[in-house]
Amino acid sequence: MPGRGWCYTTRVPWTRALVPPRHSVLNQWALLEPLGFQLTMLLFIAGLLLALGARSPFAVLLTALAGSFGVFHVFYYWLKVPLPIGALGL
């Protein structure tokens, strides 16, 4: 196990584990209206997984697609929560 100052679950320094989410949330907030919820979440999840050290591009893409489009459909269609659609209609 790495020494002091390391994030246990990702095996990266804790500062690296905390900085990407903070910047990603700010970028997500800025892109939510122009791109819509689905594309913004796709970029957010993929970027977060890559920043935290995910190695397989296929796994990153699959997780980002399932996460962004799956969460959108659950909240928008089943729970009737209005989410931004974006200029592309996605």
TISE-920214 format. One record per atom (N, C-alpha, C, CB): residue number from 1; atom name; y, z, x. Coordinates in nm, 3 decimals, decimal comma. Glycine has a CB too. Layout:
// TISE-920214
n:atom:c2:c3:c1
NUM:CA:Y:Z:X
...
// end
This chain:
// TISE-920214
n:atom:c2:c3:c1
1:N:-0,118:0,000:0,085
1:CA:0,000:0,000:0,000
1:C:0,124:0,000:0,090
1:CB:0,000:0,123:-0,097
2:N:0,227:-0,081:0,056
2:CA:0,348:-0,084:0,136
2:C:0,417:0,052:0,139
2:CB:0,442:-0,192:0,083
3:N:0,503:0,068:0,235
3:CA:0,573:0,195:0,251
3:C:0,685:0,214:0,150
3:CB:0,629:0,206:0,389
4:N:0,766:0,312:0,178
4:CA:0,876:0,350:0,090
4:C:0,975:0,234:0,072
4:CB:0,948:0,473:0,146
5:N:1,028:0,221:-0,049
5:CA:1,127:0,116:-0,077
5:C:1,067:-0,012:-0,132
5:CB:1,202:0,085:0,047
6:N:0,940:-0,010:-0,164
6:CA:0,876:-0,130:-0,215
6:C:0,842:-0,111:-0,362
6:CB:0,749:-0,163:-0,135
7:N:0,850:-0,219:-0,439
7:CA:0,811:-0,217:-0,579
7:C:0,659:-0,225:-0,584
7:CB:0,878:-0,334:-0,660
8:N:0,595:-0,128:-0,644
8:CA:0,449:-0,118:-0,641
8:C:0,379:-0,236:-0,706
8:CB:0,405:0,009:-0,708
9:N:0,427:-0,283:-0,821
9:CA:0,354:-0,385:-0,896
9:C:0,367:-0,524:-0,836
9:CB:0,403:-0,387:-1,038
10:N:0,480:-0,557:-0,773
10:CA:0,499:-0,692:-0,722
10:C:0,488:-0,703:-0,572
10:CB:0,633:-0,743:-0,764
11:N:0,484:-0,589:-0,500
11:CA:0,475:-0,585:-0,355
11:C:0,591:-0,657:-0,286
11:CB:0,344:-0,644:-0,311
12:N:0,708:-0,649:-0,346
12:CA:0,830:-0,699:-0,285
12:C:0,927:-0,581:-0,277
12:CB:0,891:-0,819:-0,366
13:N:1,027:-0,589:-0,189
13:CA:1,125:-0,480:-0,185
13:C:1,189:-0,460:-0,322
13:CB:1,234:-0,508:-0,078
14:N:1,214:-0,335:-0,358
14:CA:1,266:-0,307:-0,492
14:C:1,400:-0,372:-0,515
14:CB:1,277:-0,158:-0,513
15:N:1,479:-0,396:-0,409
15:CA:1,609:-0,462:-0,428
15:C:1,589:-0,608:-0,469
15:CB:1,693:-0,455:-0,298
16:N:1,486:-0,671:-0,417
16:CA:1,457:-0,809:-0,457
16:C:1,402:-0,815:-0,599
16:CB:1,358:-0,873:-0,358
17:N:1,333:-0,712:-0,640
17:CA:1,277:-0,709:-0,774
17:C:1,383:-0,685:-0,881
17:CB:1,171:-0,602:-0,784
18:N:1,496:-0,625:-0,846
18:CA:1,599:-0,594:-0,944
18:C:1,714:-0,694:-0,949
18:CB:1,654:-0,459:-0,917
19:N:1,745:-0,761:-0,838
19:CA:1,860:-0,851:-0,835
19:C:1,839:-0,976:-0,920
19:CB:1,889:-0,890:-0,692
20:N:1,726:-1,047:-0,913
20:CA:1,712:-1,168:-0,996
20:C:1,726:-1,143:-1,145
20:CB:1,579:-1,230:-0,969
21:N:1,670:-1,036:-1,202
21:CA:1,689:-1,018:-1,346
21:C:1,835:-1,002:-1,386
21:CB:1,611:-0,898:-1,392
22:N:1,914:-0,933:-1,305
22:CA:2,055:-0,912:-1,339
22:C:2,129:-1,045:-1,341
22:CB:2,121:-0,815:-1,240
23:N:2,111:-1,129:-1,240
23:CA:2,178:-1,258:-1,236
23:C:2,122:-1,352:-1,341
23:CB:2,166:-1,320:-1,097
24:N:1,995:-1,344:-1,366
24:CA:1,933:-1,431:-1,465
24:C:1,984:-1,401:-1,605
24:CB:1,782:-1,417:-1,461
25:N:2,005:-1,275:-1,635
25:CA:2,055:-1,238:-1,768
25:C:2,196:-1,292:-1,787
25:CB:2,053:-1,085:-1,787
26:N:2,279:-1,286:-1,685
26:CA:2,415:-1,341:-1,696
26:C:2,411:-1,493:-1,716
26:CB:2,497:-1,306:-1,570
27:N:2,324:-1,561:-1,642
27:CA:2,310:-1,706:-1,659
27:C:2,254:-1,740:-1,796
27:CB:2,219:-1,764:-1,550
28:N:2,160:-1,661:-1,842
28:CA:2,102:-1,685:-1,974
28:C:2,206:-1,672:-2,083
28:CB:1,986:-1,589:-1,999
29:N:2,290:-1,572:-2,072
29:CA:2,394:-1,550:-2,172
29:C:2,490:-1,670:-2,175
29:CB:2,471:-1,421:-2,141
30:N:2,524:-1,727:-2,059
30:CA:2,616:-1,840:-2,051
30:C:2,553:-1,969:-2,104
30:CB:2,662:-1,860:-1,908
31:N:2,422:-1,984:-2,090
31:CA:2,355:-2,108:-2,130
31:C:2,296:-2,105:-2,271
31:CB:2,246:-2,141:-2,032
32:N:2,301:-1,991:-2,336
32:CA:2,233:-1,976:-2,464
32:C:2,287:-2,071:-2,572
32:CB:2,245:-1,834:-2,512
33:N:2,416:-2,082:-2,586
33:CA:2,474:-2,169:-2,688
33:C:2,458:-2,318:-2,655
33:CB:2,621:-2,138:-2,705
34:N:2,490:-2,364:-2,532
34:CA:2,477:-2,508:-2,508
34:C:2,332:-2,558:-2,505
34:CB:2,542:-2,542:-2,377
35:N:2,239:-2,481:-2,449
35:CA:2,101:-2,528:-2,436
35:C:2,011:-2,482:-2,550
35:CB:2,043:-2,480:-2,306
36:N:2,046:-2,373:-2,614
36:CA:1,960:-2,318:-2,718
36:C:1,865:-2,214:-2,661
36:CB:1,881:-2,429:-2,787
37:N:1,802:-2,141:-2,750
37:CA:1,715:-2,030:-2,710
37:C:1,593:-2,076:-2,633
37:CB:1,672:-1,951:-2,830
38:N:1,527:-2,181:-2,679
38:CA:1,401:-2,223:-2,619
38:C:1,417:-2,269:-2,474
38:CB:1,339:-2,334:-2,700
39:N:1,512:-2,358:-2,448
39:CA:1,531:-2,408:-2,311
39:C:1,587:-2,300:-2,219
39:CB:1,623:-2,529:-2,310
40:N:1,675:-2,216:-2,271
40:CA:1,730:-2,108:-2,190
40:C:1,621:-2,010:-2,150
40:CB:1,841:-2,035:-2,265
41:N:1,536:-1,972:-2,244
41:CA:1,427:-1,880:-2,213
41:C:1,325:-1,944:-2,120
41:CB:1,359:-1,834:-2,341
42:N:1,301:-2,074:-2,135
42:CA:1,211:-2,144:-2,044
42:C:1,260:-2,134:-1,900
42:CB:1,198:-2,292:-2,086
43:N:1,389:-2,160:-1,879
43:CA:1,447:-2,150:-1,744
43:C:1,448:-2,005:-1,696
43:CB:1,590:-2,206:-1,744
44:N:1,478:-1,912:-1,785
44:CA:1,484:-1,771:-1,749
44:C:1,347:-1,719:-1,705
44:CB:1,536:-1,688:-1,866
45:N:1,245:-1,747:-1,783
45:CA:1,111:-1,697:-1,752
45:C:1,057:-1,762:-1,624
45:CB:1,015:-1,723:-1,869
46:N:1,074:-1,894:-1,612
46:CA:1,026:-1,964:-1,492
46:C:1,099:-1,913:-1,368
46:CB:1,045:-2,116:-1,507
47:N:1,230:-1,899:-1,375
47:CA:1,307:-1,850:-1,261
47:C:1,270:-1,707:-1,224
47:CB:1,454:-1,858:-1,290
48:N:1,248:-1,625:-1,325
48:CA:1,212:-1,486:-1,299
48:C:1,074:-1,475:-1,234
48:CB:1,215:-1,405:-1,428
49:N:0,980:-1,553:-1,284
49:CA:0,846:-1,551:-1,224
49:C:0,848:-1,600:-1,080
49:CB:0,750:-1,637:-1,307
50:N:0,924:-1,704:-1,053
50:CA:0,934:-1,755:-0,916
50:C:1,006:-1,656:-0,825
50:CB:1,007:-1,890:-0,913
51:N:1,110:-1,591:-0,876
51:CA:1,184:-1,494:-0,795
51:C:1,099:-1,372:-0,763
51:CB:1,311:-1,450:-0,867
52:N:1,007:-1,337:-0,851
52:CA:0,923:-1,221:-0,828
52:C:0,795:-1,253:-0,752
52:CB:0,889:-1,158:-0,959
53:N:0,779:-1,381:-0,713
53:CA:0,670:-1,415:-0,623
53:C:0,549:-1,480:-0,685
53:CB:0,627:-1,296:-0,556
54:N:0,561:-1,540:-0,802
54:CA:0,448:-1,612:-0,859
54:C:0,417:-1,733:-0,771
54:CB:0,478:-1,657:-1,006
55:N:0,290:-1,758:-0,746
55:CA:0,253:-1,862:-0,650
55:C:0,209:-1,992:-0,714
55:CB:0,144:-1,811:-0,563
56:N:0,153:-1,987:-0,831
56:CA:0,099:-2,108:-0,893
56:C:0,203:-2,174:-0,984
56:CB:-0,028:-2,073:-0,974
57:N:0,246:-2,296:-0,952
57:CA:0,342:-2,365:-1,038
57:C:0,286:-2,390:-1,179
57:CB:0,383:-2,498:-0,975
58:N:0,155:-2,414:-1,188
58:CA:0,093:-2,435:-1,318
58:C:0,100:-2,309:-1,404
58:CB:-0,052:-2,479:-1,301
59:N:0,073:-2,195:-1,344
59:CA:0,078:-2,068:-1,417
59:C:0,221:-2,036:-1,459
59:CB:0,022:-1,955:-1,331
60:N:0,318:-2,064:-1,371
60:CA:0,458:-2,040:-1,405
60:C:0,500:-2,128:-1,522
60:CB:0,549:-2,068:-1,283
61:N:0,465:-2,256:-1,518
61:CA:0,500:-2,347:-1,626
61:C:0,432:-2,310:-1,757
61:CB:0,464:-2,490:-1,588
62:N:0,305:-2,278:-1,750
62:CA:0,232:-2,240:-1,871
62:C:0,287:-2,112:-1,932
62:CB:0,084:-2,223:-1,839
63:N:0,315:-2,012:-1,850
63:CA:0,370:-1,887:-1,900
63:C:0,510:-1,906:-1,957
63:CB:0,373:-1,782:-1,789
64:N:0,592:-1,985:-1,890
64:CA:0,728:-2,010:-1,939
64:C:0,727:-2,086:-2,071
64:CB:0,808:-2,087:-1,834
65:N:0,640:-2,187:-2,082
65:CA:0,632:-2,263:-2,208
65:C:0,581:-2,176:-2,322
65:CB:0,541:-2,384:-2,190
66:N:0,475:-2,102:-2,298
66:CA:0,419:-2,017:-2,403
66:C:0,518:-1,907:-2,442
66:CB:0,287:-1,955:-2,357
67:N:0,585:-1,850:-2,342
67:CA:0,679:-1,743:-2,370
67:C:0,800:-1,789:-2,447
67:CB:0,722:-1,678:-2,244
68:N:0,862:-1,897:-2,403
68:CA:0,986:-1,941:-2,466
68:C:0,963:-2,000:-2,606
68:CB:1,055:-2,044:-2,379
69:N:0,870:-2,092:-2,618
69:CA:0,848:-2,154:-2,748
69:C:0,773:-2,062:-2,843
69:CB:0,772:-2,285:-2,731
70:N:0,683:-1,979:-2,790
70:CA:0,610:-1,884:-2,874
70:C:0,701:-1,778:-2,933
70:CB:0,501:-1,818:-2,795
71:N:0,786:-1,720:-2,850
71:CA:0,880:-1,617:-2,899
71:C:0,976:-1,678:-3,000
71:CB:0,957:-1,553:-2,782
72:N:1,023:-1,801:-2,974
72:CA:1,114:-1,866:-3,068
72:C:1,048:-1,882:-3,205
72:CB:1,158:-2,003:-3,014
73:N:0,926:-1,932:-3,208
73:CA:0,860:-1,955:-3,336
73:C:0,831:-1,825:-3,410
73:CB:0,731:-2,032:-3,316
74:N:0,794:-1,724:-3,339
74:CA:0,769:-1,594:-3,405
74:C:0,897:-1,541:-3,467
74:CB:0,712:-1,491:-3,304
75:N:1,005:-1,540:-3,392
75:CA:1,129:-1,482:-3,443
75:C:1,199:-1,572:-3,544
75:CB:1,223:-1,453:-3,329
76:N:1,201:-1,703:-3,520
76:CA:1,277:-1,794:-3,606
76:C:1,205:-1,824:-3,738
76:CB:1,304:-1,925:-3,532
77:N:1,076:-1,852:-3,731
77:CA:1,004:-1,893:-3,851
77:C:0,936:-1,777:-3,924
77:CB:0,901:-1,996:-3,816
78:N:0,875:-1,687:-3,854
78:CA:0,803:-1,578:-3,920
78:C:0,894:-1,462:-3,957
78:CB:0,691:-1,529:-3,832
79:N:0,981:-1,422:-3,865
79:CA:1,067:-1,307:-3,891
79:C:1,203:-1,346:-3,946
79:CB:1,085:-1,228:-3,764
80:N:1,234:-1,477:-3,950
80:CA:1,359:-1,530:-4,005
80:C:1,483:-1,476:-3,934
80:CB:1,368:-1,497:-4,152
81:N:1,474:-1,461:-3,802
81:CA:1,589:-1,420:-3,721
81:C:1,660:-1,545:-3,673
81:CB:1,544:-1,330:-3,599
82:N:1,789:-1,560:-3,703
82:CA:1,860:-1,681:-3,659
82:C:1,882:-1,680:-3,508
82:CB:1,996:-1,694:-3,731
83:N:1,829:-1,782:-3,441
83:CA:1,846:-1,798:-3,297
83:C:1,919:-1,928:-3,269
83:CB:1,708:-1,795:-3,223
84:N:1,995:-1,936:-3,160
84:CA:2,067:-2,060:-3,129
84:C:1,971:-2,176:-3,104
84:CB:2,157:-2,040:-3,006
85:N:2,001:-2,290:-3,165
85:CA:1,917:-2,409:-3,151
85:C:1,962:-2,492:-3,031
85:CB:1,923:-2,495:-3,280
86:N:2,091:-2,509:-3,008
86:CA:2,141:-2,585:-2,895
86:C:2,174:-2,727:-2,932
86:CB:2,041:-2,584:-2,784
87:N:2,237:-2,798:-2,840
87:CA:2,283:-2,934:-2,865
87:C:2,169:-3,035:-2,873
87:CB:2,379:-2,975:-2,757
88:N:2,057:-3,008:-2,806
88:CA:1,945:-3,101:-2,807
88:C:1,856:-3,087:-2,929
88:CB:1,863:-3,082:-2,683
89:N:1,877:-2,985:-3,007
89:CA:1,796:-2,964:-3,127
89:C:1,662:-2,899:-3,101
89:CB:1,774:-3,093:-3,196
90:N:1,644:-2,842:-2,984
90:CA:1,519:-2,773:-2,952
90:C:1,533:-2,626:-2,977
90:CB:1,478:-2,799:-2,808
// end
